[in-house]
Amino acid sequence: MKKLAIMGAMEEEIEPLLAHFDNVKVTDFAKNKYYEVTYNGLEIVIAYSKIGKVFASLTASTLIEKFGCDTLLFSGVAGAINPKLKIGDLIIADKLCQHDLDITAFGHPHGFVPGGDVFIETTEKLRDIAKEVAVENSLSVLEGTIATGDQFVHSVERKEFIESTFKADALEMEGASVAVICDSLSVPFFILRAISDTADGGADIDFDEFLKSSAKESADYLIKIVDKLNK
C-alpha cells in the first residue's frame, strides 16, 4: 500500500476522520474537495462523495485514477436490517449488492445486469485486519451483506423485500457502487458502517439523532485499522 483513500458519503462521516490529522491540503476537483494528509509516513486522501451511487462512483474513481490511491476504505453509517444490529453497532461488508437494480422483466435476478454480478465481495485481507483490530480493542463487529440503493429506506415493506431477496444485514446508498469501481480497477477495498437507524418507519427520527455519534464510532474504528495497516 503506497497511497490510501478513505471515503464517506456525507461531510458528517469524514469530519471525525479529519479531526485525527494536521496539515491538511485541500484540492478542489470535479465539484468536490479532496483532503490530502500524511499520517505516520502514509499518504492518505480523504473525501466525502455526496449521497448516492453516482456521486460515490465518481469519487471512488477520482481517488484511484487522479490521486493514485491503491487501497480504498469506506467509513460511514447504515440502516439495520438484521435484528441483531442496534444503533451504534459496527458492520463490515463481506459482500455488497444493489437492491434497486431491477431488470427482472428480462428474466434476470434482482441486482444483476449482464456482465456484472449480483454480489461483489470485499477484500478478505482487509476484513481480516479489521477483525483483528476488533478483537484487540474488544469491539463487537458483525461481518455481513450490505445492500445499496438510491433511496433512503424507511418502510417496513421495502426492508422486508431487501432482506428476503438479498439476505442483507444492513443497507445504505453508496457501498455497492464503490465495490463495482474497486473490483473493476483491481483496487483492494473495505466497507465499514455504523448503524444509525433501523431502516423502518422510525428511520427519519433515528437518523438525524444518531448520525454524528454513529459516524464517530465508524471513524474511530477505521483509524485503528489504518494504524494496523501501516505497521
BELFEN-V741565 format. One record per pair of residues at least 12 apart in sequence whose ideal C-beta (glycine too) atoms are under 7 Angstrom apart, sorted by sequence separation. I is the first residue (numbers start at 1). J is the second residue. If there is no record, write none. Layout:
I;J  I;J
//
This chain:
35;47  47;59  60;72  99;111  101;113  179;191  24;37  34;47  78;91  98;111  178;191  197;210  23;37  33;47  97;111  196;210  32;47  147;162  196;211  21;37  47;63  127;143  175;191  18;35  21;39  45;63  153;171  196;214  147;166  195;214  194;214  97;118  145;166  147;168  172;193  194;215  45;67  97;119  145;167  146;168  149;171  96;119  145;168  146;169  150;173  170;193  194;217  45;69  95;119  96;120  145;169  146;170  147;171  148;172  149;173  194;218  95;120  144;169  146;171  148;173  170;195  193;218  95;121  144;170  146;172  148;174  192;218  32;59  94;121  95;122  142;169  148;175  18;46  30;58  94;122  148;176  171;199  17;46  93;122  146;175  148;177  192;221  192;222  14;46  30;62  29;62  34;67  94;127  14;48  13;48  92;127  11;48  29;66  4;42  6;44  10;48  92;130  9;48  3;43  4;44  5;45  6;46  7;47  8;48  9;49  159;199  9;50  10;51  159;200  3;45  7;49  9;51  156;200  146;191  154;199  156;201  153;199  154;200  9;56  146;193  154;201  97;145  99;147  90;139  92;141  94;143  99;148  100;149  154;203  91;141  94;144  95;145  96;146  97;147  98;148  99;149  100;150  154;204  89;140  90;141  91;142  92;143  94;145  98;149  100;151  7;59  93;145  96;148  7;60  89;142  91;144  93;146  91;146  110;165  111;166  7;63  120;176  85;142  122;179  5;63  17;75  84;142  5;64  120;179  120;180  130;190  13;75  82;144  126;188  13;76  99;162  120;183  125;188  127;190  5;69  13;77  126;190  3;68  4;69  7;72  123;188  3;69  5;71  123;189  3;70  4;71  5;72  6;73  7;74  8;75  9;76  99;166  122;189  123;190  2;70  8;76  78;146  122;190  1;70  4;73  6;75  97;166  122;191  1;71  99;171  79;153  81;159  91;169  98;176  91;170  96;175  97;176  96;176  81;162  81;163  93;175  139;221  96;179  85;169  85;170  81;168  82;169  137;224  81;169  82;170  81;170  80;170  81;171  79;170  133;224  78;170  79;171  133;225  78;171  79;172  78;172  53;148  96;191  130;225  133;228  76;172  129;225  132;228  53;150  52;150  92;190  93;191  92;191  129;228  92;192  129;229  74;175  90;192  91;193  74;178  90;194  91;195  89;194  72;178  88;194  89;195  88;195  87;195  86;195  87;196  72;182  85;195  72;187  78;193  80;195  71;187  74;190  77;193  70;187  71;188  72;189  73;190  74;191  75;192  76;193  77;194  78;195  56;174  60;178  74;192  78;196  79;197  80;198  81;199  77;196  79;198  80;199  87;206  53;173  57;177  61;181  79;199  52;173  53;174  56;177  60;181  64;185  51;173  52;174  56;178  60;182  64;187  87;210  53;177  57;181  79;203  49;174  88;213  88;214  87;214  90;217  90;218  88;217  90;221  77;211  77;214  77;215  76;215  77;218  76;218  75;218  75;219  75;222  73;222  73;225  9;173  9;174  7;178  39;226  42;230  40;230  12;211  16;215  12;212  16;216  13;215  17;219  12;215  16;219  20;223  16;220  17;222  6;222  4;226  1;229
//
